[in-house]
């Protein structure tokens, strides 16, 4: 009897985990060979977007832009400023990726569960680059998409 109950509980937990990850896109990371769960939030067209990803306990926020005019990005820190209903906070990236064979410009930053929670009420995101400032405003419809991405990695 105990074995049947244990099997049932294990099945229930497994189904819950599958349901939680069902809203996420999934791929195998080339660098670690582990499953990566991620979600994309479109900003402008298909060329500018955010992605939130999780590999195990590691959570990463990434800004992608295929049309940014910078050829090389050498700034020591790049600020990504979030404005929510309650507060303003920033993530800082120390690296950017841009090269001749990959036209996408990316800024990545590890995020904590507390920072992900703060992002839930996002009204505006500013990407502060050396030569320009990109500002993206979030209405209720786009905030639902952002919250779906946040739920994927939380």
N, C-alpha and C positions, 0 to 999 in steps of 0.2 A: 504494500500500500504506500509506504514512504517513497519507494522508487518511482511509482506512478505520479505522486504529488510533486516530487523533485523534477521529474521529466516535464510535467506540465508547467511548473514555474520557469524552468529553463527555456521552454518554448515561448512562454509569454514575454520574458525578458528579451529573447532573440527577436521576436516580432516587434517589440517596442523599438529596439535599436534599428531594425530595418526601416521602420516607419519614420524615425527621426532622420535617417540618412536618405530616405526616398526623395526628398525635395532637393537634394544636392546632386550636382554632377559629380562624376567619379572618374578618376584615371590613376594609373600607376606612375609614381614619380620616377623620372629617369635617374635622378641622383641617389635616391635611397631605396628604390624598388619597393616602396610601401604605397598603400592606397592613399590617394589624396582626394579629399572631399572639397568641392569648391562651388561657388556660385558667382555669376557675373551680373553686374548692375550697369546697364548702358547709360552713358551720360549724353553724348552727342553722336547720333548716327551709329555706325558700327566701328568707327575709328577711335573713339574715346570711351573707355569704360573702367570701372573698378572691379576688382575681384577680391573675394574673401576666401581663404583656403585654410584647410586643417589637415595636417599629417600627424597622427597621434595626438599629442598634447600641444604641439606647436601650431600657432595661429598666425597667419600673415595677411596683411592688408596690402594690396598692390593697385597702383594707378597706371593705366596703359593709355598711350596716346600715339597713334601712327602719323599724326600730322603736325606735331610740334616742330618748330623751326630750328631748334637747337641741334647742332651736329654733334658736339661733344658737351657733356655736362660734367663740370669739374667742381661744382660747389661742394663744400665740405658737408653742410647739412641743408636739407631741403625741408621746409615746413609744410605740413598738410594740416590746415586749421579747420576744425569742425565747429559749427555754431548750432547749438540745440536750443530748445525752448528755455532751458534752465541755465546753460553755461556755454562757455567757449573753451575748447581744449585743443591741443596740438599733438600730432605725431611728428617725429623727425626721422628722416631717412638719411643714411650716411653713404648710400651708394645709389647709382643710377645705371641703367643698362641701355646703351645706344651704340650701335655699330653699323657698318655699311651693309652687311648681309641681313640684318634684322632691322626693319624700318620702325618697329615699335619702340617707343621710349617708355621705360618702366621705372617707377619708384616703388620700392617695397619697404615695409616696416613690420616687425613683429608686433603683435598686439596682445594685451592681457584681457582676460574676461571682463575686468572692470571697464576698460576702454571700449570694448564691444558693447557692453550694457549702455554706456553713455551715448553711443552712436544711434541708439534706437529713436531718439527724437530729433534727428538731424534735419535742420532747415537749410543749411548752406555748407558747402565744402569749398575751401580755397586751396589751390595748389600754388605755392609761392615760389616761382622759378626766378633765376637771376635776371632774365630779360623780360619776363611777363608774369602776370598773375591770372590764373584760370579760376573762374568762379562758377560754381554749379549750385543752383537752387533746387530744393526738393519740395514738391507739393505733396499732397496726401497720397496720390497714386504712385509716385516714385518712391515715397517713404515706405509703402507696402512692399515694394520690390526690394528695397534695402533691408527691411526687417526680415524678409524671407532669407536673404543672404546671411544676415546675422544669425538667424536661427540654425542655419546650416553649420556654422562653425562653433557655436556656443556649446 
